[in-house]
């Protein structure tokens, strides 16, 4: 139960922090970032050392790709917090390009 409570508290903090950091970016960029974050955050290994991960939409990524996308999302948040929307948009575009390349049509 402690793990669940701490996970909920941690997730709430991350969502609040990311929303606050995105506040300096346009509404459209913020909405796109939230969509991308939802997919990227669903990439969690089922076991240690897992090489392939699946997003909630069924698309498949390597562990390196998942880490790359998570790192780039942090860069987007940092750019938004610094008021550099152009850099944030360019960085987010790289992540969305990879997501679109791997997306499985339903």
C-alpha positions in Angstrom: 0.0 0.0 0.0 2.9 2.4 0.8 4.3 1.8 -2.7 0.9 2.7 -4.3 0.5 5.8 -2.2 4.0 7.0 -3.0 3.5 6.2 -6.7 0.3 8.3 -6.8 2.0 11.2 -5.0 5.0 11.0 -7.3 2.8 10.9 -10.4 0.7 13.9 -9.2 3.9 15.9 -8.6 5.3 15.1 -12.0 2.0 16.0 -13.7 1.9 19.3 -11.8 5.5 20.1 -12.5 5.2 19.3 -16.2 2.0 21.4 -16.5 3.7 24.3 -14.7 6.8 24.0 -17.0 4.6 23.9 -20.1 2.8 27.1 -19.0 5.3 29.2 -20.9 4.5 27.4 -24.2 1.4 27.9 -26.4 -1.7 25.9 -25.7 -1.3 23.9 -28.9 2.2 22.9 -28.0 1.2 22.0 -24.5 -1.6 19.8 -25.7 0.7 18.0 -28.1 3.2 17.5 -25.4 0.6 16.0 -23.1 -0.4 13.5 -25.8 3.2 12.5 -26.4 3.9 12.2 -22.7 1.0 9.8 -22.3 2.5 7.5 -24.9 6.1 7.7 -23.8 5.3 7.3 -20.1 3.4 4.1 -21.0 6.7 2.6 -22.1 7.8 0.6 -19.0 9.8 -2.6 -19.0 8.0 -5.6 -17.6 11.3 -7.0 -16.3 14.9 -5.7 -15.9 16.9 -5.7 -19.1 13.9 -5.9 -21.4 15.0 -4.9 -24.8 11.6 -4.2 -26.4 8.7 -2.3 -24.9 5.2 -1.7 -26.0 3.2 1.5 -25.6 -0.5 1.4 -24.6 -1.4 1.8 -28.3 0.5 -1.4 -29.2 3.5 0.3 -30.9 6.9 -1.3 -30.2 10.1 0.5 -29.2 13.5 -0.5 -28.1 14.7 0.4 -24.6 17.2 2.9 -26.2 14.4 4.6 -28.1 12.2 4.8 -25.0 15.1 6.4 -23.0 15.8 8.8 -25.9 12.2 9.9 -26.0 12.0 10.4 -22.3 15.2 12.5 -22.4 13.9 14.6 -25.2 10.6 15.2 -23.4 12.6 16.6 -20.4 14.4 18.9 -22.9 11.0 20.1 -24.2 9.8 20.9 -20.7 13.1 22.7 -19.9 12.8 24.8 -23.1 9.2 25.7 -22.3 10.2 26.7 -18.8 12.9 28.9 -20.3 10.4 30.4 -22.7 12.1 29.0 -25.8 9.0 27.7 -27.6 10.8 27.3 -31.0 13.4 24.9 -29.4 10.7 23.0 -27.5 8.6 22.6 -30.7 11.7 21.4 -32.7 12.6 18.9 -30.0 9.0 17.6 -29.7 8.8 17.2 -33.4 11.7 14.7 -33.3 9.8 12.6 -30.7 6.5 12.8 -32.6 8.3 11.7 -35.8 9.6 8.6 -34.1 6.1 7.9 -32.5 4.4 8.3 -35.9 7.0 6.0 -37.6 6.2 3.3 -35.1 2.5 3.8 -34.6 0.3 0.8 -35.2 -3.0 1.7 -37.0 -6.0 0.4 -35.1 
